[in-house]
Amino acid sequence: MTNKELLYIEDALGHESFMKTCSMNASKQIKDVNLSTYMGELEKKHTDLLNKFLNIL
């Protein structure tokens, strides 16, 4: 893997980690059940994407 590809993956890992954390925090703070559930689904999606990027390495 080239240095440029590694930098891309590092950036993607940081992005997915940030989105996972934001989704998790939002789902805990939102009072609306449907919206909170949706944010939980987004957290799972970003967790899955994070794991896929980690598996590349």
URKAKA-V52437 format. One record per helix or strand of 3 or more residues. SS is the DSSP state (~ for helix, > for strand). FROM is the first residue (numbers start at 1). TO is the last residue. If there is no record, write none. Layout:
ss=SS from=FROM to=TO
ss=SS from=FROM to=TO
This chain:
ss=~ from=3 to=29
ss=~ from=33 to=56
